[in-house]
Amino acid sequence: MKRLFLSLTLFVFTNQTFAQTSGALKLWYRKPAGNTWTDALPVGNGRLGAMVYGNPEKEILKLNESTVWAGGPNRNDNPNALAALPEVRKLIFEGKHDEAARLAAEKIESKTTNGMMYQPVGNLNIDFPGHEKFTGYYRELDIEQAVTTTSYTVDGVKYTRQVIASVPDQVIAIRLTADKPGKLTFTSFLNSPQKGERTIEKGGRMVFAGISGDKEGIKGQVAFQAHVLVKPEGGQLSAGDTSLTVRQADAATIYISIATNFVDYKTLTADPRAKADRYLVKAAAKPFATILKSHIIAYQHYFNRVKLDLGTSEAVQWPTDERIAKFASGNDPQLVALYFQFGRYLLISSSQPGGNGMPVGQPANLQGIWNQSMNPPWGSKYTININTEMNYWPAEVTNLTELHEPLVQMVKELSVTGQETARVMYGARGWLAHHNTDLWRITGPVDPIFYAMWPMGGAWLSTHLWEKYCYSGDKEYLKSVYPALKGSAQFFVDFLVPEPTHRWLVVVPGMSPENAPSIRPKTTIGAGNTMDNQIVYDIFTATIRAAETLGTDADFVKILKTKRAQLPPMQIGKFGQLQEWLEDLDSPEDKHRHISHLYGLYPSHQLSAYRTPELFGAARTSLEHRGGCFHRLVDGLESKLVGPPARRQPRLQAHYRPAFACECAGKKRRWRNLHQPLRRAPAVPDRR
């Protein structure tokens, strides 16, 4: 369950919203989520998130705030790496990979921390006495308006709930109504797995003041407060020790505000109470209808930019869970459009650019912004050997360019923290990050050396900086990110060394993420792995083009071009495959979920059926041996629309895109066929 809600749906097509039947862009169900987190429906405003269960008698909202993470500012560099680096390289070049791995585990692997965890705020519980027996149940997430709705009938009274996470008002708002006066009675209370204190304040406000958890000897330092204000219409409001009860009201609105002491990755000095109070007071002065209207306008500012129409069938009349179950054997093209738009919904909901007094938010993590666990799978961190990048593949191509900004900001911050890692661990200039990072922007190795010995994460992230420029041509933006691009390239200028056979310049030590050749199944460490070479090629190329565009660093450009020409070529192996490693070590029986060596096909553009047909054919052979690609769309739909999936790496989906006419509103361009290139920049030079 490594990837999130988000990263799975985000890779498939490009350009959409829809022109289908009314209500086609809804996830809807005939039953509540019960106690199953993955069956709840997500709402988010980039900073606040909630999973809404829709249970008639015991409603639950699982609450998150994007800066509630375990621990506090820290570094995880291993200063012993630098002295050991020459010996590790020597052992690898001598073919003693197991010995190299043992030495790297001792001297390079982090001995301090392996990344902090993204953690929950807690739960808002709303109990409705007597609602155990209900009829006419309906639950939906309208992804055109970013609104969840639950409705059902008890004793002839229809009850309706709406939940939104508002960007303009920075609160989660809940509207509770009954279609007969005086019939709304409920009790609400907060609880949390975090350490903290619950209080009830005057005016119908519940407060939970907490502190984030500890990890690996780092004390939790993120102080947060969740404030919940209940405003009934009619009826009576009364307070208990830790709860608020509304009796015989006509309707009620609940406002949720959450804030932390987080300022930036190195500073925790903000006042969470003052921040939470400011958001709450401002929002509570408005009726729900006003908040809802401004919420929809702000959301649709992004969502309505792209349309996708693949046609419809009678399947659009079925609940979402039934459509998913029947998808493989039926005809439901609109579910693919829904799937695509749901990916855009999740990105909009978990990655916001700031503005109007708000700083740029945090990027979408492994689970977007939604997490119920104190110790979530993979820490719900930023896994930057595929998952974080994959979250943002739709940012430019589906006309959500502003939503790329949180990732861009994180790369800028990593380009600062990563300089120390480059210097201390590898004696290099520039900066790097390994395969994982967190809120505190650590850049050292994370996890055991089998997974950790991969210095390419920062470089891959940096390609997003250039990708964003390719869609805008904004030179002021390019100036702002050029230092990070240059610093990433500078690291590899210093880090690359010639391998003994061909004298190609290679990344060593490195790995093909999380996979090992069958001849040494317990050792990933190696030299000149194909994905490493491809990423270095891309970061050199992006930096060259950026420098030439800005008219700067001519001497550095010459160095990069010289180094780029000395990188290993992509190679075709003994069974016609694109080699994953520098040597021909691939096995046709290897079904590993990472298809790392096909990075050159997608998201990169180094392989092409037209420019590099032989290598393209070899990539296809590699893909077929790994189990193909089309089945992942079908199999991913269920995982995606219902909840987080088992970890997979469907990186090649974007290559297998159907050709169809589409349009991109709000941009001065139109793409008529998805097989045509979408970039403004020239194609990547051939690597034949």
RACORFEN-V77233 format. One record per helix or strand. SS is the DSSP state (h for helix, s for strand). FROM is the first residue (numbers start at 1). TO is the last residue. If there is no record, write none. Layout:
ss={SS | SS}
from={FROM | FROM}
to={TO | TO}
This chain:
ss={h | s | h | s | s | s | s | h | h | s | s | s | s | s | s | s | s | s | s | s | s | s | s | s | s | s | h | h | s | h | h | h | s | s | s | s | h | s | h | h | h | s | h | h | h | s | s | s | s | s | h | s | h | h | s | s | s | h | h | h | h | s}
from={4 | 26 | 37 | 41 | 48 | 58 | 69 | 81 | 97 | 118 | 122 | 135 | 147 | 157 | 172 | 184 | 195 | 205 | 215 | 218 | 223 | 236 | 243 | 251 | 264 | 267 | 272 | 288 | 306 | 314 | 320 | 333 | 355 | 358 | 365 | 368 | 377 | 382 | 387 | 394 | 401 | 436 | 449 | 457 | 475 | 497 | 505 | 508 | 512 | 515 | 518 | 526 | 530 | 554 | 567 | 572 | 578 | 596 | 613 | 630 | 653 | 663}
to={9 | 29 | 39 | 44 | 52 | 65 | 69 | 93 | 107 | 118 | 127 | 142 | 154 | 165 | 178 | 191 | 201 | 211 | 215 | 218 | 233 | 239 | 249 | 260 | 264 | 267 | 284 | 303 | 307 | 317 | 329 | 350 | 355 | 358 | 365 | 368 | 380 | 383 | 391 | 397 | 426 | 437 | 452 | 472 | 495 | 498 | 506 | 510 | 512 | 515 | 520 | 527 | 550 | 565 | 567 | 572 | 578 | 600 | 625 | 642 | 656 | 664}
